[in-house]
């Protein structure tokens, strides 16, 4: 079993889903749900369900909701000893408005206390990394945290994988991607980071190659219904893996679940295209539900890939 350190934020997600097409100037009748979320927390959950030994480093608020977040993760066998409990602003809140097709239309995000989160992470990662085989990090963290993580992973020869909870930090500091083993992003994120347009699979492969040459040698770009492409400069391989259409109930958490499944498979030394196929199956399960991450029931129902 691989031990993977996960660094990222915890959010409480408040999602409103309209029963009919949205009207911005009228009241919209629908459903409102509360759930535990945040890219870091989602990745920790997914990796735990996928059978990895996960060490989560983050902060939560010392209240009933924060305690509930930790209890839920412990129930998934995620080690939360590296999560600091703060008296206030230990985690963020995300208010999302979804249309009747389950697609995100707009959102408002309240961030956790960045300074105290940075202090908590920097105080613990050296110890946590010494017990880990790889590191997965949400790139929506401070430059200090990203720099220290890159340096420690280099010193300890640990694979480092990044996923975007939000683009704001990495867009201003694109050079940091050079310190990563692998980087996974969406078509929209890839377009912003490359200043190029993606319409076709060939476009995506060109953009992935540009990003890999400037950043992480393994770069993967997801393209929703078109599947995903990858470029791996370490092996001089590239390719496209198609996907099957899935009825969307709620699109949030899809990227986090895809990222988690891919790095879980890569850490097991499975071929990159097999990793992408599992990533798309896992993401398909998540977006067909109203969950933010993979559950054990979802995982049990997956058709497992044939081992080569």
N, C-alpha and C positions, 0 to 999 in steps of 0.2 A: 504494500500500500504506500502510495506517495504522500508525503507531507507537503502541503501547499499553504504558504502564508498569504492571506488576503488582506489588503489594506484599502479601506474605503469608508464611505459615509453610510449612516443609517437615516432613513426618512420614514415618516408616517405618511402614507399615501391616502388622499381623500379624492375619490374618483366619482364623478357624476356622468352617467351614460344616458343619453336621450333615447326615448322610445321612438321618436320620429326625427326626420331631418331637422337640424338645428336652425333656429331663427334668432339672430343676435339681438333683435329689438323686441322680443316677446319672451314670455315665460315658457320654459321647456320642461315638460313632464318626463320624468325618468327615474332612475335608481341611483342612490348614493351609497358608496361603500367605503369603509376604512380598512386599511391593511398595512402590514409592515413592508417597507420597501427601501430604496436606496441601492445604487449600483453595487457598492461593497457588500452590503448585507445580502442582496440577491445572489451575487456570485458565491458568497460563503455558503448559502443554502444549497444552491445547485451543486457545487462541488461536494458537499456533504452527502447529498442524496445519490450522487454518482459514485460514491464509495471511496472518496479520498479522505485523508486525515487533514482536517482544515484547522488552521490557527488564524483566527480573525482578530485584527487590530483596528480599533475604532473608538468612538465614544457614544454613550447614550445618556439620556437624562434620567436622573434618579427619581423616577416616579412610576406609577403603575404601568404606563405604556412601555417605558424603558425596561422594566423588569420583565414584562411580557415578551419583548424582543429577545432578551437573553434566554428566557425559558424555552421559547420556540426553537432557537438555534441549538441549544443544548439537546433538545429532543431529537435533533437531526444529527447528533454526534459531532457538532462543531465546537471546538475549543474556544471559549470566549474569555479566557483568563487575560487576554490582551485588550479587553474592552474596558475603558475607564468610565465610571459613572460620575457625571457632573450634576451639580445641583440645578442648573438651568442651561438651556440651549446646547444640550449634549447631542441632539439630533435635529434634523431639519423636518420641514413639512412640505408636501407637494400637493397642490390642488390642481386636478386635471379635469378637463371637460372633453368627453368622448362623444362622437356622433353615433347614430343608430347602427352604423356598421362596425363599431368598436375601434375606430381610428381616432387618434389624438387630434383635437382641433386647437386647443390652447391650454396653457398651464401657467401657474404662478408658483415659484419656489422660494421658500424661506430657508436660508442656509443655517447650519449649526455654527457654533462659535469656532471660527477658523483658527484663532490663535491658540486656544486651549486644545483643540484637536491636534494641531501641529506639535505642541509640546508633548501630548500623550503618545503620539505615534513615534516621535524621535526618541523618546525615553525608552521605548520597548523594542524597536525593530532589530537592534543588534542581537539581542537575546533570542528573539523569535526566529530570525533568519538562521541562526546557528543550528536550529532544530528542524530546518526545512530543506526540501529538495528543489523548490521553485517558489517564485513570488508572482502573484497576480495583483495588480494595482489599478484603482480607478484614477484616471488622469486628471480628474477634477479636484486635485489637492494642491497645496502650496508648492511653489518652485523649490523651497527648501526641502520639503518632504520628498519630492521627486528626485532632486539631486542626490540627497543622502541615500535614497533607495538604490539608485543607479550605482553609486560608488560602492556601497556594501555588497551588492550583487556581483559587481566586477571583482571585488576582493575575494569573495567567497565562491566565485565561479558558479553562481546560481542563475538558471534561466529566469528571465524577467519578461512578463507579458502584460501589455497595457490595453485597457478598454476605456472608451470615452463615456463618462457620465454626463459631461458637458464639455464643449470644445474650448471654452474661454481661455483656460490656462495654456493648453498645448498649442492653440492657434498662435499665441504670442511668443511661444517658446518651442518652435518646431524642431530645433536642433536637439532637444532632449530625446527625441525618438531614436537618435543614434545609439543611445545607451540601452535600448531594449532588444531582446531576442525576437519577440513577435509583437505585432500590433494588429488589432482587429477593429475595423470601423465600418460604418454604413456608407452607402453610395453618396449620400448627402454630405457626410463628414469628409469623405475622400475628395469630393469636388472642392470643398472649401480649403482643405489643406494643400491641394495640388494646384489650385486655380485653373482647373481643367473641367470640362464637361463630360458626363458619362450618360450615353444613350444606349449603347450596345455592349455586349460582352467584350468585344475587342477594345472598346473604349476603356472599360474597367480594367482590363489586363494592362493597358498602357499606363493608366493612372497608378495601379498597384506597383508597377515596375519603377515608376518615377518616385513614389513614396518610399519604396524599399531602398533605392539607391541613395536617397537622402536621409533615411531613418533606419527603422528596424529591418534586418535582412529578410525576415519572414513577414510579409504584409498580406493581409486578407481583407477583401472588400465584399460586404454582403449587398445583395441587390434585390431583396424581397422576392418577388415571384420569379426572378431570373436566376435565383440560386446565389452562388458565391464564386469569386475568383481568388487565386492565390499566386504569389510570386515568392520563391524561396531562393535568394541569391547564394545561400550556403551550398545548395545542391544544383543550382542552375536549372531548377524546375519551375514550371508554371502551369496553370490549368484552370478549368472551369468545371464546377460541379452543379448540375441543375437540381431543382427541387420540385416537389409536387404542390399543387394548390391546396390551401387549407382554409376552411371557413373561419374567419376571424371573429372571436368574441371580445378580445381586449388585446391590443397590440403592445401594451407596456410590458417590459421584462423580456421581450423576444431577444434583443441584442445581448443582454446579460446571460441568458440561458444558452444561446449559441456560443458565445465566448467561453463559457464554463465547460461545455461539453467538448469543445475543440481542444482546449489546453489539457483537459483530463485525459483525452485520448493521446495527445502528443507526449504527455508524461509517461504513458504506458508504451511508448515507442511504436505506436500504430502509424500506418501510412497517413500522410496529410489528407488525401482525398477521403479515406475512411473517417477521419476526424471531422471533416466538413459535413459528411453525410449524417453522422450522428448528431452534429450540431444543429443541422436543419430539422432532423426528426424531433429533437428535444425542443427547439424553438416552436415547431409546429404544435406540439402538445401544449406548450404554455400559452400561445396566442389563441388556441381554441378553447381556453378556459378563462376564468376571471382571476387567476392566481398571478402573483408577480414572479414566481419561480417554479422550478420543478418540484413536484411532490413525489413521495414514494409510490403512490398509486399510478401516477403518470409514468414513472420510470419502469415499474413492473409491467405496464402495458405496451412498452416499446418493443418493436420487433428488432431484436439485437442483430447487428451486422455479423455476417459470416466471418470467422477468423481465418486469416490466411497463414 
